């Protein structure tokens, strides 16, 4: 683009921004954007909301257009919604560690470990290996790689890399996790001398885990694993359960489980297992100077919340589904990730892998699971937190109307969708500025609070 064309384009964009700000509808539009914290792609709704008492009499009504946040958890898609998701994740994880959100504070005294389970090797990749003392070692290719080397995570020999095995492992990773949790319970029962069928009468294992993509495009799992009494977090676990025992159980269970992929005449059958790098460390608040321990509260919860909003790390080009094979070649991703996507698409076309729906999840490099999952009794739920937040806001709004008895008030909504996203580049740019300002205010407030 020539200099004159660039200046003309900038001038046009500035003019559109000025026209937006000067428009009569700008104040109303800005309030809608601020209400969703500058969401990158809000859902536009038209309709009405009214408040009525138990007799059916209406006393407050709003009619018009509103924005609803997209609620996408990925930073690359929508930073404002991802920030809210990360905050909810933090509180969900922390409640299971320290109590709160209707979880008793006594859980902070239960046995808990922070575990990391990784995928196996499917071929040598460029990396930054280190000795036990932390000294850098050369990669298997013979070179030392900087943090900015684009080859990191890519195969040393792409022709020898097992892309089929990598994609099939990714597709079965959630099943591997399910079997791991079952095996953990069985190994713990054996260590305590309890029949597996009787374990539920003595204790309950709860967990919360998050999936994080490695540079090579495969996920590994970080998890908080907690042992409670038979009735969950309200009861203490048996005295025989120690943090060291739970760490050993995590390692032995990870080594014991395997999943067999569907048989294929084209690619054969694969036995899928966890990698050798399994880490399990006690979570404690009593000895923070211990290098082998993790502090119980915000350190673990913040770590998990951080990775709950990440994507594949391959760039934003794979943050949406792929609907045709020819679109893969145009993706702005590395050749390694592109090959994983293409392999997922190819395997998804084979009848024996139809149940895996790999074409639907090709943009996620074959990973089909949720990025954040938890067992039922670990802590609260996202739904419960969002319901509490909505009830608080309603009570706050009614208090402004002089109404304290919220039980006699009901909300009647009648909304329908008219579109998604903003209508112009000027609106998108202004919303982005509002999002940045909102994030700055939030971070400043948090800094002052601490």
Secondary structure per residue as TSV (DSSP state, phi and psi in degrees):
chain	resnum	aa	ss	phi	psi
A	1	X	-	360.0	132.3
A	2	X	-	-71.8	164.1
A	3	X	H	-62.5	-43.1
A	4	X	H	-63.6	-39.7
A	5	X	H	-66.3	-39.3
A	6	X	H	-64.8	-44.3
A	7	X	H	-61.5	-41.3
A	8	X	H	-63.1	-40.2
A	9	X	H	-67.0	-44.0
A	10	X	H	-62.4	-39.9
A	11	X	H	-63.1	-41.8
A	12	X	H	-63.1	-43.6
A	13	X	H	-65.3	-40.3
A	14	X	H	-62.6	-39.9
A	15	X	H	-64.6	-41.1
A	16	X	H	-64.6	-38.3
A	17	X	H	-65.3	-42.7
A	18	X	H	-62.7	-43.2
A	19	X	H	-62.5	-37.4
A	20	X	H	-64.1	-47.3
A	21	X	H	-65.7	-34.6
A	22	X	H	-81.8	-12.9
A	23	X	S	-66.7	151.2
A	24	X	T	-64.9	-27.1
A	25	X	T	-88.4	0.1
A	26	X	H	-62.7	-43.8
A	27	X	H	-60.4	-42.5
A	28	X	H	-66.9	-42.9
A	29	X	H	-62.0	-44.0
A	30	X	H	-62.1	-39.5
A	31	X	H	-64.8	-34.1
A	32	X	H	-68.1	-41.0
A	33	X	H	-67.4	-41.8
A	34	X	H	-64.4	-31.2
A	35	X	H	-65.8	-24.9
A	36	X	T	-109.2	19.3
A	37	X	T	58.2	28.8
A	38	X	T	78.0	30.7
A	39	X	-	-47.6	136.4
A	40	X	T	-70.4	-27.0
A	41	X	T	-147.6	68.8
A	42	X	-	-71.1	156.8
A	43	X	E	-90.4	126.0
A	44	X	E	-90.8	126.9
A	45	X	E	-122.4	146.4
A	46	X	E	-125.8	137.7
A	47	X	E	159.5	-142.7
A	48	X	E	-152.9	157.3
A	49	X	E	-132.7	135.6
A	50	X	E	-135.7	149.8
A	51	X	E	-106.3	134.5
A	52	X	E	-139.8	153.6
A	53	X	E	-90.5	-174.5
A	54	X	T	-65.4	-18.4
A	55	X	T	-86.5	-7.8
A	56	X	-	94.0	-0.8
A	57	X	-	-75.0	130.5
A	58	X	E	-87.5	134.8
A	59	X	E	-129.1	-4.6
A	60	X	E	-154.3	131.5
A	61	X	E	-146.0	141.3
A	62	X	E	-128.3	136.2
A	63	X	E	-137.1	134.8
A	64	X	E	154.9	-141.8
A	65	X	E	-120.7	143.4
A	66	X	E	-138.1	164.0
A	67	X	E	-108.4	142.0
A	68	X	E	-120.7	132.1
A	69	X	-	-62.2	149.9
A	70	X	-	-71.5	-23.4
A	71	X	-	61.0	28.7
A	72	X	-	-76.8	134.7
A	73	X	-	-82.9	-11.7
A	74	X	-	-89.0	129.9
A	75	X	T	-58.7	-37.9
A	76	X	T	-66.6	-21.1
A	77	X	T	-96.4	-48.0
A	78	X	-	-151.9	104.6
A	79	X	H	-64.6	-43.5
A	80	X	H	-60.2	-44.6
A	81	X	H	-70.7	-35.1
A	82	X	H	-64.7	-37.4
A	83	X	H	-64.1	-40.1
A	84	X	H	-67.5	-40.1
A	85	X	H	-63.1	-42.7
A	86	X	H	-63.9	-39.4
A	87	X	H	-64.2	-43.5
A	88	X	H	-64.0	-39.6
A	89	X	H	-62.1	-43.6
A	90	X	H	-55.4	-49.0
A	91	X	H	-69.1	-35.3
A	92	X	H	-63.8	-46.3
A	93	X	H	-68.3	-44.5
A	94	X	H	-64.9	-35.2
A	95	X	H	-61.0	-35.2
A	96	X	H	-75.8	-13.3
A	97	X	H	-99.4	-38.4
A	98	X	H	-119.1	-11.3
A	99	X	-	96.6	176.2
A	100	X	B	103.7	165.6
A	101	X	T	56.3	41.4
A	102	X	T	73.4	10.9
A	103	X	B	-100.1	127.3
A	104	X	-	-62.9	144.4
A	105	X	G	-64.2	-16.0
A	106	X	G	-62.4	-17.2
A	107	X	G	-64.1	-21.2
A	108	X	G	-64.7	-17.4
A	109	X	G	-97.7	-0.2
A	110	X	S	-80.6	161.9
A	111	X	E	-73.2	126.0
A	112	X	E	-140.5	144.0
A	113	X	E	-133.6	154.9
A	114	X	E	-106.9	115.5
A	115	X	E	-115.1	147.2
A	116	X	E	-130.2	122.8
A	117	X	E	-115.4	132.9
A	118	X	E	-118.9	161.1
A	119	X	E	-77.7	159.6
A	120	X	-	-76.5	179.7
A	121	X	-	-85.0	138.0
A	122	X	S	-116.9	16.9
A	123	X	S	140.6	150.2
A	124	X	-	-63.3	136.2
A	125	X	B	-124.6	156.2
A	126	X	-	-64.7	129.4
A	127	X	-	-146.9	-177.5
A	128	X	-	-123.5	69.3
A	129	X	-	-66.1	153.0
A	130	X	B	-136.7	156.9
A	131	X	-	-77.7	175.2
A	132	X	T	-62.8	-25.9
A	133	X	T	-86.9	-1.4
A	134	X	S	93.9	4.6
A	135	X	-	-77.9	137.0
A	136	X	B	-66.9	138.6
A	137	X	-	-117.1	157.9
A	138	X	-	-69.4	148.8
A	139	X	-	-65.7	166.6
A	140	X	T	-63.4	-16.4
A	141	X	T	-81.9	-7.7
A	142	X	S	96.8	-4.8
A	143	X	-	-106.4	164.2
A	144	X	-	-101.4	126.2
A	145	X	-	-101.7	136.4
A	146	X	-	-80.3	168.5
A	147	X	T	-64.1	-19.5
A	148	X	T	-101.3	6.9
A	149	X	-	-72.1	119.3
A	150	X	T	-69.1	-10.6
A	151	X	T	-79.7	-14.9
A	152	X	T	-56.7	130.6
A	153	X	T	86.7	-8.3
A	154	X	S	-94.8	154.5
A	155	X	B	-63.4	141.8
A	156	X	S	-67.1	-38.0
A	157	X	S	-131.4	96.2
A	158	X	G	-60.6	-32.6
A	159	X	G	-67.4	-28.0
A	160	X	G	-95.2	-6.6
A	161	X	S	-72.7	136.2
A	162	X	-	-87.1	79.4
A	163	X	H	-65.9	-36.9
A	164	X	H	-62.7	-47.9
A	165	X	H	-61.5	-39.2
A	166	X	H	-64.0	-44.9
A	167	X	H	-67.9	-41.7
A	168	X	H	-66.4	-36.9
A	169	X	H	-62.9	-45.7
A	170	X	H	-58.6	-42.8
A	171	X	H	-67.3	-25.9
A	172	X	H	-105.0	7.3
A	173	X	H	-63.4	-35.2
A	174	X	H	-70.2	-32.5
A	175	X	H	-69.7	-36.7
A	176	X	H	-60.4	-41.9
A	177	X	H	-64.3	-43.0
A	178	X	H	-59.5	-45.3
A	179	X	H	-67.9	-32.3
A	180	X	H	-62.1	-44.5
A	181	X	H	-65.2	-37.9
A	182	X	H	-64.7	-43.8
A	183	X	H	-68.2	-34.2
A	184	X	H	-57.0	-46.3
A	185	X	H	-62.8	-42.1
A	186	X	H	-66.7	-41.6
A	187	X	H	-68.5	-35.8
A	188	X	H	-67.7	-39.4
A	189	X	H	-62.1	-43.8
A	190	X	H	-62.5	-40.4
A	191	X	H	-66.3	-30.5
A	192	X	H	-93.0	-3.5
A	193	X	T	73.6	31.5
A	194	X	-	-112.4	138.7
A	195	X	-	-64.1	135.6
A	196	X	G	-51.3	-38.4
A	197	X	G	-69.6	-16.7
A	198	X	G	-100.1	-3.5
A	199	X	G	-60.1	-36.6
A	200	X	G	-63.8	-17.9
A	201	X	G	-84.3	-6.2
A	202	X	T	-116.8	-34.6
A	203	X	-	-161.6	170.3
A	204	X	E	-140.1	133.8
A	205	X	E	-96.8	124.7
A	206	X	E	-118.0	154.8
A	207	X	E	-153.4	161.5
A	208	X	E	-140.7	131.4
A	209	X	E	-135.0	156.0
A	210	X	E	-132.7	143.1
A	211	X	E	-95.9	134.2
A	212	X	E	-127.2	134.0
A	213	X	E	-78.9	133.4
A	214	X	-	-82.8	169.9
A	215	X	T	-62.8	-29.5
A	216	X	T	-76.2	-1.0
A	217	X	S	92.2	7.6
A	218	X	-	-108.6	147.6
A	219	X	E	-86.8	148.7
A	220	X	E	-128.4	160.5
A	221	X	E	-111.4	132.2
A	222	X	E	-105.8	134.0
A	223	X	E	-144.2	143.3
A	224	X	E	-95.7	122.6
A	225	X	E	-117.4	124.8
A	226	X	E	-126.2	141.3
A	227	X	E	-108.3	123.3
A	228	X	E	-112.4	178.4
A	229	X	B	-75.1	-177.0
A	230	X	T	-63.0	-24.2
A	231	X	T	-99.8	16.2
A	232	X	B	92.0	-153.3
A	233	X	T	-64.7	-13.6
A	234	X	T	-80.8	-9.0
A	235	X	S	-126.0	147.4
A	236	X	-	-81.6	150.5
A	237	X	-	-74.2	163.6
A	238	X	-	-58.7	151.5
A	239	X	T	-62.3	-25.6
A	240	X	T	-73.7	-11.6
A	241	X	-	-86.6	117.5
A	242	X	-	-118.9	164.6
A	243	X	H	-63.4	-39.5
A	244	X	H	-64.3	-39.4
A	245	X	H	-65.0	-43.0
A	246	X	H	-65.2	-38.5
A	247	X	H	-61.3	-42.1
A	248	X	H	-66.6	-38.0
A	249	X	H	-64.4	-41.4
A	250	X	H	-58.6	-46.0
A	251	X	H	-66.6	-44.0
A	252	X	H	-68.8	-37.3
A	253	X	H	-67.6	-40.9
A	254	X	H	-62.6	-35.8
A	255	X	H	-76.3	-18.2
A	256	X	H	-94.5	-19.0
A	257	X	-	-94.2	153.0
A	258	X	-	-156.1	153.2
A	259	X	E	-128.6	135.8
A	260	X	E	-100.1	126.5
A	261	X	-	-72.4	158.6
A	262	X	-	-57.1	143.8
A	263	X	-	-71.0	138.8
A	264	X	-	-137.5	129.2
A	265	X	T	-66.1	-21.6
A	266	X	T	-81.4	-46.4
A	267	X	T	-119.3	-0.9
A	268	X	-	81.6	-160.6
A	269	X	-	-118.8	137.4
A	270	X	-	-115.7	138.8
A	271	X	E	-97.5	116.4
A	272	X	E	-105.5	127.4
A	273	X	-	-135.0	172.1
A	274	X	E	-76.9	157.6
A	275	X	E	-74.1	169.6
A	276	X	E	-72.9	-21.8
A	277	X	E	-83.6	88.5
A	278	X	E	-114.7	122.5
A	279	X	E	-115.1	137.9
A	280	X	E	-145.4	120.9
A	281	X	E	-132.7	142.9
A	282	X	E	-64.1	144.9
A	283	X	B	-100.6	120.7
A	284	X	-	-144.1	151.3
A	285	X	S	-113.5	4.3
A	286	X	S	-94.6	-17.9
A	287	X	-	-142.7	69.6
A	288	X	T	-65.3	-15.3
A	289	X	T	-82.8	-7.7
A	290	X	-	-72.7	117.6
A	291	X	T	-65.6	-16.3
A	292	X	T	-97.1	6.8
A	293	X	-	-115.0	159.5
A	294	X	B	-120.9	137.7
A	295	X	-	-67.8	146.7
A	296	X	T	-74.4	-34.6
A	297	X	T	-90.9	-104.9
A	298	X	H	-69.7	-20.9
A	299	X	H	-65.9	-48.7
A	300	X	H	-72.2	-46.1
A	301	X	H	-62.5	-41.6
A	302	X	H	-65.5	-37.7
A	303	X	H	-63.1	-46.4
A	304	X	H	-68.3	-41.0
A	305	X	H	-61.6	-36.7
A	306	X	H	-60.1	-44.6
A	307	X	H	-84.3	-11.3
A	308	X	H	-69.8	-17.2
A	309	X	T	-104.4	3.7
A	310	X	-	-85.2	154.5
A	311	X	-	-99.1	-146.3
A	312	X	-	-78.0	-16.4
A	313	X	S	79.8	3.2
A	314	X	S	-87.1	-6.8
A	315	X	-	108.2	168.9
A	316	X	G	-67.6	-8.1
A	317	X	G	-64.4	-16.4
A	318	X	G	-116.3	26.6
A	319	X	S	-91.1	6.1
A	320	X	S	-141.8	157.3
A	321	X	-	-65.7	154.7
A	322	X	-	-106.7	133.8
A	323	X	-	-113.5	-7.4
A	324	X	S	-153.6	147.3
A	325	X	G	-61.2	-36.4
A	326	X	G	-66.1	-17.7
A	327	X	G	-74.2	-19.7
A	328	X	G	-64.0	-40.4
A	329	X	G	-64.2	-26.5
A	330	X	G	-89.7	-2.3
A	331	X	-	-67.7	141.6
A	332	X	S	-88.5	69.2
A	333	X	S	-135.6	168.7
A	334	X	-	-67.3	159.8
A	335	X	H	-61.9	-32.9
A	336	X	H	-64.3	-50.0
A	337	X	H	-65.6	-36.1
A	338	X	H	-63.0	-38.1
A	339	X	H	-68.5	-37.2
A	340	X	H	-63.9	-40.8
A	341	X	H	-64.9	-44.8
A	342	X	H	-63.9	-37.1
A	343	X	H	-66.8	-40.2
A	344	X	H	-61.2	-43.2
A	345	X	H	-64.4	-43.6
A	346	X	H	-64.9	-47.4
A	347	X	H	-63.2	-34.9
A	348	X	H	-64.8	-18.8
A	349	X	T	-86.9	-6.3
A	350	X	S	-86.8	135.6
A	351	X	G	-57.6	-38.5
A	352	X	G	-67.7	-17.9
A	353	X	G	-109.3	14.7
A	354	X	G	-58.8	-38.4
A	355	X	G	-65.9	-21.4
A	356	X	G	-78.0	-17.2
A	357	X	T	52.2	46.9
A	358	X	T	-67.1	-28.3
A	359	X	T	-68.2	-34.0
A	360	X	T	-64.8	-33.6
A	361	X	T	-109.3	19.7
A	362	X	G	-62.2	-35.7
A	363	X	G	-66.9	-18.7
A	364	X	G	-99.6	19.6
A	365	X	T	60.0	29.8
A	366	X	T	94.2	-8.5
A	367	X	-	-75.5	125.5
A	368	X	-	-112.5	2.0
A	369	X	S	-95.5	175.9
A	370	X	-	-79.8	147.8
A	371	X	S	-75.9	-26.4
A	372	X	E	-130.0	123.2
A	373	X	E	-136.2	158.3
A	374	X	E	-150.6	158.4
A	375	X	-	-76.6	162.2
A	376	X	T	-60.0	-38.7
A	377	X	T	-98.3	9.5
A	378	X	S	-65.0	-52.9
A	379	X	S	-163.2	-152.6
A	380	X	-	-72.9	-173.3
A	381	X	-	-125.2	161.8
A	382	X	H	-60.5	-40.1
A	383	X	H	-60.8	-43.8
A	384	X	H	-63.5	-42.1
A	385	X	H	-66.3	-40.9
A	386	X	H	-69.4	-35.0
A	387	X	H	-66.0	-43.0
A	388	X	H	-61.6	-41.3
A	389	X	H	-64.5	-42.6
A	390	X	H	-65.7	-40.1
A	391	X	H	-65.6	-37.9
A	392	X	H	-64.1	-44.1
A	393	X	H	-66.1	-37.2
A	394	X	H	-65.5	-44.2
A	395	X	H	-63.1	-37.8
A	396	X	H	-65.5	-41.0
A	397	X	H	-67.1	-43.1
A	398	X	H	-66.6	-34.9
A	399	X	H	-61.1	-35.0
A	400	X	H	-65.9	-22.9
A	401	X	T	-92.9	0.9
A	402	X	T	83.1	19.5
A	403	X	-	-108.7	120.5
A	404	X	-	-105.0	-23.6
A	405	X	-	-90.2	91.2
A	406	X	G	-73.4	-15.7
A	407	X	G	-68.1	-24.7
A	408	X	G	-94.1	7.7
A	409	X	E	-117.0	135.5
A	410	X	E	-123.8	152.5
A	411	X	E	-110.0	127.6
A	412	X	E	-113.9	116.8
A	413	X	E	-108.4	142.0
A	414	X	E	-142.7	89.6
A	415	X	E	-127.4	148.3
A	416	X	E	-139.3	150.5
A	417	X	E	-77.7	137.2
A	418	X	E	-114.9	-13.0
A	419	X	E	170.5	175.6
A	420	X	E	-131.6	135.0
A	421	X	S	87.4	-174.8
A	422	X	-	-95.1	161.9
A	423	X	S	-90.8	-12.2
A	424	X	S	-153.7	165.4
A	425	X	H	-63.6	-35.3
A	426	X	H	-62.5	-42.8
A	427	X	H	-64.9	-41.5
A	428	X	H	-63.5	-42.5
A	429	X	H	-66.1	-41.4
A	430	X	H	-66.6	-40.0
A	431	X	H	-63.7	-38.2
A	432	X	H	-63.6	-39.1
A	433	X	H	-66.3	-39.9
A	434	X	H	-64.5	-40.1
A	435	X	H	-62.5	-43.7
A	436	X	H	-63.3	-41.7
A	437	X	H	-65.8	-41.5
A	438	X	H	-63.0	-43.2
A	439	X	H	-63.8	-39.1
A	440	X	H	-64.8	-43.6
A	441	X	H	-62.6	-39.8
A	442	X	H	-65.0	-45.3
A	443	X	H	-66.9	-36.5
A	444	X	H	-65.7	-41.8
A	445	X	H	-64.1	-42.2
A	446	X	H	-64.9	-38.4
A	447	X	H	-65.0	-40.7
A	448	X	H	-66.3	-35.6
A	449	X	H	-67.6	-36.3
A	450	X	-	-76.0	360.0
